[in-house]
Amino acid sequence: MDISLKDLSKQLEGKMEVQDRSMDISLKDLSKQLEDFAKVRNWEKYHSPRNLLLAMVGEVGELSEIFQWRGEVDKGLSNWEESDKEHLGEELSDVLLYLIRLADICGIDLADAAAKKIIKNSIKYPEPKVFEEMF
């Protein structure tokens, strides 16, 4: 069964009383909303780690199609049409929502894992020394 997270995004947006679009939504909040969404539709049986991963990879493919023939793209996408930016946001959201659901099904606290990974990367890739210290 193919689960359309585009529909999920639209439905969640409609149900959430969003007064300020810049409001912060936690990963835990999104995880709970995704869990509830799947539960009321009896989709939990389809949400195995494998199925969610494969669905997410499909969404990454859709995301990559947006950039496929554009060449290098400027930061901020200043030369993009608003409809193209909206489409990009939808595809990025699809990937994010599948990632959150996959982490939840696997029992991984994604926010905690990401915070730990940032620390690990800062140790693995320390800040470059100041130019004067190099001589």
C-alpha positions as CSV (number, residue, x, y, z in Angstrom):
1,M,0.0,0.0,0.0
2,D,1.4,3.4,-1.0
3,I,1.2,6.0,1.7
4,S,1.1,9.6,0.4
5,L,2.8,11.9,2.9
6,K,1.8,14.8,0.6
7,D,-1.8,14.2,1.8
8,L,-0.5,13.9,5.3
9,S,1.2,17.2,5.2
10,K,-1.9,18.9,3.8
11,Q,-4.1,17.3,6.4
12,L,-1.8,18.1,9.3
13,E,-1.5,21.7,8.1
14,G,-5.3,21.9,8.1
15,K,-5.7,20.4,11.6
16,M,-3.0,22.4,13.2
17,E,-4.0,25.8,14.4
18,V,-1.0,27.6,13.0
19,Q,-1.2,31.3,13.6
20,D,2.5,31.9,13.0
21,R,4.1,29.8,10.2
22,S,7.5,30.2,11.8
23,M,6.5,28.4,15.0
24,D,8.8,25.6,16.1
25,I,7.4,22.1,16.1
26,S,9.4,19.5,17.9
27,L,10.3,16.2,16.4
28,K,8.4,14.5,19.2
29,D,5.3,16.5,18.2
30,L,5.6,15.4,14.6
31,S,6.3,11.9,15.6
32,K,3.1,11.8,17.7
33,Q,1.1,13.3,14.8
34,L,2.5,10.7,12.4
35,E,1.7,7.9,14.8
36,D,-1.9,9.1,15.3
37,F,-2.3,9.6,11.5
38,A,-1.2,6.0,10.9
39,K,-3.2,4.6,13.7
40,V,-6.6,6.0,12.7
41,R,-6.1,4.7,9.2
42,N,-4.9,1.3,10.4
43,W,-1.6,1.7,8.5
44,E,0.6,0.7,11.4
45,K,0.9,-2.8,9.9
46,Y,2.6,-1.3,6.9
47,H,5.0,0.8,8.9
48,S,7.9,-1.7,9.2
49,P,11.4,-0.3,9.2
50,R,12.0,-1.7,5.7
51,N,8.8,-0.3,4.2
52,L,9.4,3.1,5.7
53,L,13.0,3.2,4.5
54,L,12.0,2.2,1.0
55,A,9.3,4.8,0.9
56,M,11.7,7.4,2.2
57,V,14.3,6.5,-0.5
58,G,11.5,6.9,-3.1
59,E,10.8,10.4,-1.7
60,V,14.6,11.2,-1.9
61,G,14.4,10.2,-5.5
62,E,11.5,12.7,-6.1
63,L,13.5,15.3,-4.2
64,S,16.5,14.7,-6.5
65,E,14.4,15.1,-9.6
66,I,13.7,18.7,-8.7
67,F,17.5,19.5,-8.9
68,Q,18.3,17.0,-11.7
69,W,18.6,19.3,-14.6
70,R,19.1,22.7,-12.9
71,G,22.8,22.7,-12.6
72,E,24.2,24.5,-9.6
73,V,21.5,26.3,-7.6
74,D,22.1,29.6,-5.6
75,K,21.5,29.6,-1.9
76,G,18.0,30.9,-1.1
77,L,16.7,29.9,-4.6
78,S,16.3,33.5,-5.6
79,N,15.7,32.7,-9.2
80,W,13.1,30.0,-8.5
81,E,9.3,30.4,-9.0
82,E,7.3,30.3,-5.8
83,S,5.5,27.1,-7.0
84,D,8.9,25.4,-7.5
85,K,9.9,26.4,-3.9
86,E,6.6,25.1,-2.6
87,H,7.1,21.8,-4.4
88,L,10.7,21.5,-3.0
89,G,9.2,22.1,0.5
90,E,6.7,19.4,0.0
91,E,9.4,16.9,-1.1
92,L,11.7,17.9,1.8
93,S,8.8,17.4,4.2
94,D,8.0,14.0,2.7
95,V,11.6,12.9,3.4
96,L,11.6,14.4,6.9
97,L,8.3,12.8,7.9
98,Y,9.4,9.3,6.7
99,L,12.7,9.8,8.6
100,I,10.9,10.7,11.8
101,R,8.5,7.8,11.5
102,L,11.3,5.4,10.7
103,A,13.2,6.6,13.8
104,D,10.1,6.2,15.9
105,I,9.4,2.7,14.7
106,C,13.0,1.8,15.4
107,G,12.9,3.2,18.9
108,I,15.5,5.9,18.1
109,D,15.2,9.4,19.7
110,L,16.1,11.3,16.5
111,A,16.6,14.7,18.2
112,D,19.0,13.1,20.8
113,A,20.8,11.1,18.1
114,A,21.3,14.2,15.9
115,A,22.5,16.3,18.9
116,K,25.0,13.5,19.8
117,K,26.1,13.3,16.1
118,I,26.8,17.0,15.9
119,I,29.1,16.7,19.0
120,K,30.8,13.7,17.5
121,N,31.4,15.5,14.3
122,S,32.8,18.6,16.1
123,I,35.4,16.3,17.7
124,K,36.1,14.4,14.5
125,Y,36.3,17.7,12.5
126,P,37.6,20.4,14.9
127,E,37.6,24.1,14.0
128,P,40.6,25.1,11.9
129,K,43.3,26.8,13.8
130,V,43.5,30.6,13.5
131,F,45.9,31.6,10.8
132,E,48.4,33.2,13.2
133,E,48.6,30.0,15.3
134,M,49.8,28.1,12.2
135,F,53.2,29.9,12.2
